[in-house]
Amino acid sequence: MKKFDSKSCEEIMTTVYKPIEFMVDGLIAKGLYILAGAPKIGKSWLSLDICLSIAKGEKVLGRGTKCGTALYLCLEDSFERIQKRLYELTDEPTNRLHFVIMSDLIGNGLEEQISDFKSDHDDLKIVFIDTLQKIRESTENCYGSDYKEISVLKSLADKLEIVIVLVHHTRKCYDSDPFNMISGSTGLSGCVDGSMVLVETKRGSRTAKLYCVGRDIENAEINLQFDVDLKKWIVTDEPAAPKSNDNIFLAAVYLFIKLKIHFEGSATELIEQLKSISDEEFHSNRVTRELVQNGYTLKKYGIDFQYKRVHGGRKIILHYNCERDGSDSKNGSGVTVTKQLAEVL
């Protein structure tokens, strides 16, 4: 019998993990997603727009994207129809966007086909499969069957560190919870990392709402209008005020360790040292969390961070290596600092 591969609470809370990578800012992170909607509502136009935007590194739905290769399995289309749609969206081809009109099924070759494509295109970011039903062998719609079948693609997305989006249909019956309208059992939405449901305000109105929910994203309801000239879904909501990138604590740590080079001590002792850099009030119970959750970013700027248990408690260790400092701004921190900290430089 194989034993559990467990981690202690302390180990998890003191380990620096790589931050979640979004392919579409705040909307689509690495993992498995469902994009569902009624037939002919415009799911394929939205899918193509997302793929093309990622391939070109352009914004989509008003959000930034992670530039890289995109693969679109258009399993209900022909290359002639794809060409027509592409010319509706752009007249500038990109070699980062690829199309497939035939594929194997889940559990019968599809995973190997996607893995092989990833081997040939190392910068693969996202795979759209349009539609889910075209790659399914099972006709059962029970929870266990749906979950088991889709979990194969969930594992593949995690293994390859990419996004896989399954384009799917909604039921005809309206539900006040749009995610209950996804065709099939709740095993589908239970397995995926996120679900997006496109619901038209009134059939044929070309106005809709995109409902989004997921493990790594905030729940969102995005109002859209389909532009018949651009052949794109356009966000009609007032743009939300951008979240501040200011992290005064990290900026202060950077400025401090760049001068000090090495620090070992408690959270309280670090805060005391930071008083020479900033007049901001920092709280000792938040110091470790900020360092651990931003440890991967700190490495990019030449800062090694450790949090070790020693006799009498735990100790924070910071060390600066200027040769590994990848900053390109005046202060070199890679973060926005307050005017007060900027004046220190």
C-alpha positions as CSV (number, residue, x, y, z in Angstrom):
1,M,0.0,0.0,0.0
2,K,1.4,3.4,-1.0
3,K,1.6,5.9,1.8
4,F,0.3,9.4,1.7
5,D,2.6,12.1,0.3
6,S,1.7,14.7,2.9
7,K,3.1,18.1,3.8
8,S,2.8,19.8,7.2
9,C,1.0,23.1,7.7
10,E,4.3,24.7,8.5
11,E,6.0,23.4,5.3
12,I,3.2,24.7,3.1
13,M,3.1,28.1,4.8
14,T,6.8,28.6,4.5
15,T,7.3,27.3,1.0
16,V,7.7,29.9,-1.9
17,Y,5.4,28.7,-4.7
18,K,5.4,30.0,-8.3
19,P,2.6,32.5,-8.6
20,I,-0.5,31.6,-10.7
21,E,0.1,32.5,-14.4
22,F,-2.9,34.1,-16.2
23,M,-3.3,33.8,-20.0
24,V,-6.1,36.4,-19.9
25,D,-5.6,38.7,-16.9
26,G,-7.9,37.9,-14.1
27,L,-10.1,35.7,-16.2
28,I,-8.2,32.6,-17.5
29,A,-5.3,31.0,-15.6
30,K,-3.6,27.7,-16.3
31,G,-5.9,24.7,-16.0
32,L,-9.2,23.4,-17.5
33,Y,-12.2,25.6,-18.3
34,I,-15.6,25.4,-19.9
35,L,-17.0,28.0,-22.1
36,A,-20.7,27.3,-22.5
37,G,-23.6,29.0,-24.4
38,A,-26.6,28.4,-26.5
39,P,-26.0,27.2,-30.1
40,K,-25.1,30.0,-32.6
41,I,-24.8,32.6,-29.8
42,G,-21.2,33.5,-30.7
43,K,-19.1,31.2,-28.6
44,S,-16.8,30.4,-31.6
45,W,-16.3,34.1,-32.3
46,L,-15.3,34.7,-28.7
47,S,-13.0,31.6,-28.8
48,L,-11.3,32.7,-31.9
49,D,-10.8,36.2,-30.6
50,I,-9.2,34.9,-27.4
51,C,-6.8,32.6,-29.4
52,L,-5.9,35.3,-31.9
53,S,-5.3,37.8,-29.1
54,I,-3.0,35.5,-27.1
55,A,-1.1,34.6,-30.3
56,K,-0.5,38.3,-31.0
57,G,-0.1,39.4,-27.4
58,E,-3.0,41.8,-27.7
59,K,-5.9,42.6,-25.3
60,V,-9.1,40.7,-25.4
61,L,-12.3,41.7,-23.5
62,G,-10.3,44.7,-22.3
63,R,-7.8,42.5,-20.5
64,G,-4.1,41.8,-21.1
65,T,-2.9,38.5,-22.4
66,K,0.2,36.3,-22.1
67,C,1.7,36.1,-25.6
68,G,2.4,32.6,-26.9
69,T,1.1,29.8,-29.2
70,A,-2.6,29.0,-29.3
71,L,-4.2,25.9,-30.7
72,Y,-7.8,25.9,-31.8
73,L,-9.5,22.5,-32.5
74,C,-12.4,23.6,-34.7
75,L,-14.0,20.2,-34.9
76,E,-17.3,21.4,-36.5
77,D,-15.7,23.6,-39.1
78,S,-13.6,23.5,-42.4
79,F,-10.4,25.3,-43.1
80,E,-12.4,27.4,-45.7
81,R,-14.8,28.6,-43.0
82,I,-11.9,29.3,-40.6
83,Q,-10.2,31.4,-43.3
84,K,-13.3,33.5,-43.7
85,R,-13.7,34.1,-40.0
86,L,-10.0,35.0,-39.7
87,Y,-10.3,37.6,-42.4
88,E,-13.3,39.1,-40.6
89,L,-11.1,39.6,-37.5
90,T,-7.7,40.5,-39.0
91,D,-5.7,40.8,-42.2
92,E,-2.4,40.1,-40.4
93,P,-1.6,36.4,-40.1
94,T,0.4,35.1,-37.1
95,N,2.4,31.8,-37.0
96,R,1.5,31.4,-33.3
97,L,-2.1,30.4,-34.0
98,H,-2.8,26.9,-35.3
99,F,-6.0,25.1,-36.3
100,V,-7.1,21.5,-36.3
101,I,-10.4,20.2,-37.8
102,M,-10.1,16.5,-36.8
103,S,-8.8,14.9,-33.7
104,D,-8.9,11.7,-31.7
105,L,-11.2,11.2,-28.7
106,I,-10.5,11.6,-24.9
107,G,-8.7,8.5,-23.7
108,N,-8.1,7.3,-27.3
109,G,-5.3,9.5,-28.5
110,L,-6.3,13.1,-27.9
111,E,-4.0,13.6,-24.9
112,E,-1.0,12.3,-26.9
113,Q,-1.9,14.6,-29.8
114,I,-1.9,17.7,-27.5
115,S,1.3,16.6,-25.7
116,D,3.0,16.1,-29.1
117,F,1.9,19.6,-30.2
118,K,3.3,21.0,-26.9
119,S,6.6,19.3,-27.6
120,D,6.8,21.0,-31.0
121,H,5.6,24.3,-29.7
122,D,7.2,24.9,-26.3
123,D,5.4,28.3,-25.8
124,L,1.9,26.8,-26.1
125,K,-0.4,28.7,-23.8
126,I,-3.9,27.7,-24.6
127,V,-5.9,25.0,-26.4
128,F,-9.6,25.6,-27.3
129,I,-11.6,22.4,-28.1
130,D,-14.8,23.3,-30.1
131,T,-16.9,21.4,-29.1
132,L,-16.6,19.1,-26.1
133,Q,-19.1,16.6,-27.6
134,K,-16.8,16.0,-30.6
135,I,-14.1,14.5,-28.4
136,R,-16.3,12.4,-26.1
137,E,-16.8,8.7,-26.5
138,S,-19.2,8.2,-23.6
139,T,-22.8,9.2,-24.1
140,E,-23.6,8.9,-20.4
141,N,-24.4,12.1,-18.5
142,C,-24.0,11.0,-14.9
143,Y,-21.8,12.8,-12.5
144,G,-19.2,10.0,-12.2
145,S,-18.9,9.5,-15.9
146,D,-18.6,13.2,-16.7
147,Y,-16.1,13.8,-13.9
148,K,-13.9,10.8,-14.8
149,E,-13.8,11.6,-18.5
150,I,-13.1,15.3,-18.1
151,S,-10.5,14.8,-15.3
152,V,-8.2,13.3,-18.0
153,L,-8.0,16.7,-19.6
154,K,-7.7,18.5,-16.2
155,S,-4.6,16.3,-15.5
156,L,-3.2,17.0,-18.9
157,A,-3.5,20.8,-18.6
158,D,-1.8,20.7,-15.2
159,K,1.0,18.5,-16.5
160,L,1.7,20.6,-19.5
161,E,1.1,23.9,-17.6
162,I,-1.3,25.2,-20.2
163,V,-5.0,26.2,-20.5
164,I,-7.5,23.9,-22.1
165,V,-10.9,25.4,-22.8
166,L,-13.9,23.1,-23.7
167,V,-16.5,24.9,-25.7
168,H,-19.9,23.4,-24.7
169,H,-23.6,24.0,-25.0
170,T,-26.2,25.1,-22.4
171,R,-29.6,23.6,-21.8
172,K,-32.7,25.2,-23.4
173,C,-34.3,25.6,-20.0
174,Y,-33.5,28.8,-18.2
175,D,-32.1,28.8,-14.7
176,S,-31.5,31.7,-12.4
177,D,-28.0,30.2,-11.8
178,P,-26.4,30.3,-15.3
179,F,-23.9,27.6,-14.3
180,N,-26.8,25.2,-13.8
181,M,-27.5,25.6,-17.5
182,I,-24.3,23.9,-18.6
183,S,-25.4,20.8,-20.5
184,G,-24.6,17.5,-18.7
185,S,-24.2,16.7,-15.0
186,T,-22.5,18.8,-12.4
187,G,-19.5,16.5,-12.8
188,L,-18.4,18.8,-15.7
189,S,-18.4,22.1,-13.7
190,G,-17.1,20.2,-10.6
191,C,-14.0,19.0,-12.4
192,V,-12.9,22.1,-14.2
193,D,-10.9,25.0,-12.7
194,G,-13.3,27.6,-14.1
195,S,-16.6,28.0,-16.0
196,M,-17.7,30.8,-18.3
197,V,-21.3,30.9,-19.5
198,L,-22.4,33.3,-22.3
199,V,-26.1,34.2,-21.9
200,E,-27.8,36.4,-24.5
201,T,-30.0,39.1,-22.9
202,K,-32.7,38.3,-25.6
203,R,-32.3,35.9,-28.4
204,G,-30.9,37.7,-31.4
205,S,-30.2,40.9,-29.5
206,R,-26.5,40.5,-29.8
207,T,-26.1,41.7,-26.2
208,A,-25.1,39.2,-23.6
209,K,-23.6,38.7,-20.2
210,L,-20.5,36.5,-19.6
211,Y,-20.7,34.8,-16.2
212,C,-17.4,33.7,-14.9
213,V,-16.5,31.6,-11.8
214,G,-13.3,29.7,-10.9
215,R,-10.8,28.5,-8.4
216,D,-8.2,31.2,-9.2
217,I,-10.5,34.1,-10.4
218,E,-12.9,36.4,-8.8
219,N,-16.6,35.8,-9.7
220,A,-17.5,38.2,-12.5
221,E,-20.4,39.2,-14.7
222,I,-19.2,40.9,-17.8
223,N,-21.7,42.8,-20.0
224,L,-21.0,42.3,-23.7
225,Q,-22.2,43.6,-27.1
226,F,-21.4,41.8,-30.3
227,D,-20.0,44.2,-32.9
228,V,-21.2,42.9,-36.2
229,D,-18.6,44.9,-38.1
230,L,-15.6,43.8,-36.0
231,K,-17.1,40.4,-35.4
232,K,-16.0,40.7,-31.8
233,W,-17.7,40.7,-28.4
234,I,-17.0,44.1,-26.9
235,V,-17.2,44.9,-23.2
236,T,-19.8,47.5,-22.5
237,D,-19.2,47.9,-18.7
238,E,-17.5,50.9,-17.4
239,P,-13.9,50.0,-17.0
240,A,-13.1,49.2,-13.4
241,A,-10.4,51.2,-11.7
242,P,-7.2,49.3,-12.0
243,K,-5.9,47.7,-8.9
244,S,-2.9,49.4,-7.5
245,N,0.4,47.7,-8.1
246,D,1.9,49.5,-5.1
247,N,3.5,47.2,-2.6
248,I,5.2,49.6,-0.2
249,F,6.4,46.8,2.0
250,L,8.2,44.9,-0.8
251,A,9.6,48.2,-2.2
252,A,11.0,49.0,1.3
253,V,12.4,45.5,1.6
254,Y,14.2,45.9,-1.7
255,L,15.7,49.2,-0.9
256,F,16.8,48.0,2.5
257,I,18.4,44.7,1.4
258,K,20.1,46.4,-1.5
259,L,22.0,48.5,1.0
260,K,22.3,45.9,3.8
261,I,23.0,42.9,1.4
262,H,22.2,40.4,4.2
263,F,19.7,40.2,7.0
264,E,18.8,37.5,9.5
265,G,16.2,38.1,12.2
266,S,12.6,38.1,13.3
267,A,9.7,39.8,11.6
268,T,9.7,42.4,14.4
269,E,13.4,43.1,13.9
270,L,13.0,43.5,10.1
271,I,10.2,46.0,10.6
272,E,12.5,47.9,13.0
273,Q,15.2,48.0,10.3
274,L,12.7,49.2,7.6
275,K,12.0,52.3,9.6
276,S,15.2,53.7,8.2
277,I,13.7,53.3,4.7
278,S,10.0,54.2,5.1
279,D,7.7,56.0,7.5
280,E,4.9,53.5,6.7
281,E,3.6,51.3,9.5
282,F,4.2,47.6,8.8
283,H,2.7,44.8,10.9
284,S,4.8,41.9,12.1
285,N,1.9,39.4,11.6
286,R,1.8,40.2,7.9
287,V,5.5,40.2,7.1
288,T,6.0,36.5,6.6
289,R,2.9,36.2,4.4
290,E,4.1,39.0,2.2
291,L,7.6,37.5,1.8
292,V,6.4,34.0,1.2
293,Q,3.7,34.9,-1.3
294,N,6.0,37.2,-3.1
295,G,9.2,35.1,-2.8
296,Y,9.1,34.0,-6.4
297,T,9.0,37.7,-7.5
298,L,11.8,38.7,-5.1
299,K,14.1,36.1,-6.8
300,K,13.8,38.0,-10.0
301,Y,15.3,41.0,-8.4
302,G,18.2,39.2,-6.8
303,I,16.7,38.6,-3.4
304,D,16.9,35.2,-1.8
305,F,14.4,34.6,1.0
306,Q,14.2,31.8,3.6
307,Y,12.1,31.3,6.6
308,K,13.7,28.8,9.0
309,R,12.9,27.4,12.4
310,V,15.7,28.0,14.9
311,H,16.1,27.6,18.6
312,G,13.7,30.0,20.2
313,G,11.5,30.6,17.2
314,R,11.6,31.3,13.5
315,K,14.1,33.4,11.5
316,I,13.7,35.4,8.3
317,I,16.8,35.3,6.1
318,L,17.2,37.8,3.2
319,H,20.2,38.0,0.9
320,Y,20.8,40.3,-2.1
321,N,22.8,39.4,-5.2
322,C,23.1,42.3,-7.6
323,E,24.2,40.1,-10.5
324,R,20.7,38.4,-10.4
325,D,18.8,41.7,-10.1
326,G,16.6,41.7,-13.2
327,S,15.2,45.2,-12.6
328,D,15.0,47.7,-15.4
329,S,13.6,50.7,-13.5
330,K,15.3,53.4,-11.6
331,N,14.7,51.8,-8.2
332,G,15.2,48.3,-9.7
333,S,12.4,46.9,-7.6
334,G,10.0,46.1,-10.5
335,V,7.2,47.4,-8.3
336,T,5.5,50.7,-8.1
337,V,6.6,52.6,-5.0
338,T,5.1,55.6,-3.3
339,K,6.4,59.1,-3.8
340,Q,8.0,58.9,-0.4
341,L,10.0,55.8,-1.3
342,A,10.8,57.1,-4.7
343,E,12.4,60.2,-3.1
344,V,14.7,57.9,-1.1
345,L,16.4,56.7,-4.2
